[in-house]
Amino acid sequence: MEQPSYRHALSSRLNTTFAALANPTRRAILARLASGEVSVSELAEPFAMTQPAISRHLRVLERAGLISTTSDAQRRPRKLEARPLAEATEWLEGYRKYWEASFVRLDGLLSELNAAKPRRKRSPAKR
């Protein structure tokens, strides 16, 4: 059985992860980082915002553990971190399984109802 403190910590991490993912700019940054490490200036290029604004988004992503900073001589490229996304995916997977099972039960019920429904002959359309 899971310990309450573990569940609380996981819940807190999920809250932080989903809050970070709620912003389309941050999702776009993560999509860009999925292809490899990138510098802040390279990350800022496609966005119509200042570098300080991009840096604020990066801080949110770093606090959520979704990205990390590496050192490469003069550069400090950012890279994607998989663990928070894996935890979010695992959490969502439980709900996907729930809804999938619910739809399977609904399909079965609809099939039973259709099989039990008496067949009526169609009357010709009135003109």
C-alpha positions as CSV (number, residue, x, y, z in Angstrom):
1,M,0.0,0.0,0.0
2,E,1.2,3.5,-0.8
3,Q,2.3,5.7,2.0
4,P,0.2,8.9,2.4
5,S,3.4,11.1,2.2
6,Y,4.3,9.4,-1.1
7,R,0.8,10.1,-2.5
8,H,1.0,13.7,-1.3
9,A,4.4,14.2,-2.9
10,L,3.2,12.6,-6.2
11,S,0.0,14.8,-6.1
12,S,2.1,17.9,-5.6
13,R,4.5,17.0,-8.5
14,L,1.5,16.3,-10.7
15,N,0.0,19.7,-9.8
16,T,3.2,21.4,-10.7
17,T,3.6,19.4,-13.9
18,F,0.0,20.1,-15.1
19,A,0.3,23.8,-14.2
20,A,3.5,24.1,-16.3
21,L,1.8,22.2,-19.2
22,A,-1.3,24.4,-19.1
23,N,0.6,27.2,-21.0
24,P,0.9,26.8,-24.8
25,T,4.3,28.6,-24.9
26,R,5.7,26.1,-22.4
27,R,4.3,23.2,-24.3
28,A,5.9,24.6,-27.5
29,I,9.2,24.9,-25.7
30,L,9.0,21.3,-24.6
31,A,8.1,20.2,-28.1
32,R,11.3,22.0,-29.3
33,L,13.4,20.3,-26.6
34,A,12.1,16.9,-27.6
35,S,14.5,17.1,-30.6
36,G,17.5,17.8,-28.4
37,E,19.3,20.3,-26.2
38,V,18.8,24.0,-27.1
39,S,20.1,27.3,-25.9
40,V,17.8,30.0,-24.5
41,S,18.3,32.2,-27.5
42,E,17.5,29.4,-29.8
43,L,14.3,28.6,-27.8
44,A,13.3,32.3,-27.9
45,E,13.6,32.6,-31.7
46,P,10.1,31.4,-32.8
47,F,8.3,33.4,-30.1
48,A,7.2,37.0,-30.3
49,M,8.4,37.8,-26.7
50,T,11.4,39.1,-24.9
51,Q,14.2,36.8,-23.7
52,P,13.2,37.6,-20.0
53,A,9.7,36.4,-20.8
54,I,11.1,33.2,-22.2
55,S,13.3,32.9,-19.1
56,R,10.3,33.1,-16.9
57,H,8.7,30.2,-18.8
58,L,11.9,28.2,-18.5
59,R,12.0,28.8,-14.7
60,V,8.4,27.4,-14.5
61,L,9.5,24.3,-16.5
62,E,12.6,23.9,-14.4
63,R,10.7,24.1,-11.1
64,A,8.3,21.4,-12.5
65,G,11.4,19.2,-13.3
66,L,10.4,19.1,-17.0
67,I,13.7,20.6,-18.2
68,S,17.2,20.9,-16.8
69,T,20.2,23.1,-17.7
70,T,23.5,21.6,-18.8
71,S,26.9,23.3,-19.1
72,D,28.6,23.3,-22.5
73,A,31.6,25.8,-22.4
74,Q,29.9,29.2,-22.7
75,R,26.5,27.9,-23.5
76,R,23.9,26.6,-20.9
77,P,21.5,24.6,-23.1
78,R,18.2,23.3,-21.7
79,K,17.2,19.7,-22.1
80,L,13.9,17.8,-21.7
81,E,13.5,15.6,-18.6
82,A,11.2,12.6,-18.9
83,R,10.3,11.7,-15.3
84,P,7.5,14.3,-14.7
85,L,5.9,13.5,-18.1
86,A,6.1,9.7,-17.3
87,E,4.4,10.3,-13.9
88,A,1.7,12.4,-15.6
89,T,1.2,9.7,-18.3
90,E,0.9,7.0,-15.7
91,W,-1.7,9.0,-13.8
92,L,-3.7,9.7,-16.9
93,E,-3.4,6.0,-18.0
94,G,-5.5,4.9,-15.0
95,Y,-8.3,7.2,-16.2
96,R,-8.0,6.0,-19.8
97,K,-8.4,2.4,-18.6
98,Y,-11.4,3.4,-16.5
99,W,-13.2,5.1,-19.5
100,E,-12.2,2.3,-21.9
101,A,-13.8,-0.3,-19.6
102,S,-16.9,1.9,-19.2
103,F,-17.3,2.2,-23.0
104,V,-16.9,-1.6,-23.4
105,R,-19.7,-2.1,-20.8
106,L,-21.8,0.5,-22.6
107,D,-21.2,-1.3,-26.0
108,G,-22.3,-4.6,-24.4
109,L,-25.5,-3.0,-22.9
110,L,-26.4,-1.4,-26.3
111,S,-25.8,-4.7,-28.1
112,E,-28.1,-6.5,-25.6
113,L,-30.8,-3.8,-25.9
114,N,-30.6,-3.9,-29.7
115,A,-30.8,-7.8,-29.7
116,A,-33.9,-7.7,-27.3
117,K,-35.7,-5.0,-29.3
118,P,-38.5,-6.5,-31.5
119,R,-38.0,-5.9,-35.2
120,R,-40.7,-3.9,-36.8
121,K,-41.6,-3.9,-40.4
122,R,-41.3,-0.6,-42.0
123,S,-44.4,0.8,-43.5
124,P,-44.2,2.5,-46.8
125,A,-43.6,6.2,-46.7
126,K,-46.8,8.2,-47.0
127,R,-47.1,10.5,-50.0
